[in-house]
Amino acid sequence: EVEAIRRQGGILARVERPGFGPVNDHASESALDDVKPELVILNVGTKRDLEDHANTATFYSISNCQPGLSGVSFGNFLLKQVVQDLQREFPGINNFVTLSPVPGFANWVANETDVSVKEIHVWPEEQLRQLGLRYFLHARRADGSPLDPVARFHLRNGAALDAIMPAANPSERSESESFGLMVSYRYDTKHIEDRHEHYIADHTVALSEALLGEAKQIRP
């Protein structure tokens, strides 16, 4: 994955807290120990520094669609509660977004469209992004809800689909599930309950302003 990121023009940055080592022996703490990063960021600030400068909270793959959480209900406003808790502790944070997988996308492309899966790997990113938007707008289950399980979770919790990002995850699993595509959902505190109610009523896929204009050009 590191080499894939570098091929795309990205860099590896390591954040280090002087005087502190790995908190456990999990691979996430040590897998990149032998890889030299392009940038080392020293975390020498205080909690007050974080409170003064942080303006965005990003949730990575928060959903109850993962196998280990099958059958566990988190309620309809799990993220609303988290957002409120964060705002109390960090009043400067006013952007709440996710970085989320799209586990049903590749299967939908293969079985429900006339797109060649072999050709999709050489598509321009913009073309793949538009196909991704088509998936979120028109791929539905029998009950009318979105086909994508992660989308169902976040939309039900009052989020809006905010951005579609091709080549965001070059891992083998992501390539097989979504051709590396990932998306971002945004939780706007002023609209969480309204969007939740619209979703419950008719499975509305709420979109950010940036995607609304594009959506008008997408056909089933």
Secondary structure as UniProt FT lines:
FT   HELIX           2..7
FT   TURN            8..9
FT   STRAND          13..16
FT   TURN            18..19
FT   HELIX           27..30
FT   TURN            31..34
FT   STRAND          39..42
FT   HELIX           47..53
FT   STRAND          56..60
FT   HELIX           67..69
FT   TURN            70..71
FT   HELIX           78..89
FT   TURN            91..92
FT   STRAND          95..101
FT   TURN            103..104
FT   HELIX           105..112
FT   HELIX           117..120
FT   TURN            121..122
FT   HELIX           125..138
FT   TURN            142..143
FT   HELIX           149..156
FT   TURN            157..158
FT   STRAND          160..165
FT   TURN            166..167
FT   HELIX           172..178
FT   TURN            179..180
FT   STRAND          182..186
FT   TURN            189..191
FT   HELIX           192..202
FT   HELIX           209..215
FT   TURN            216..217
//
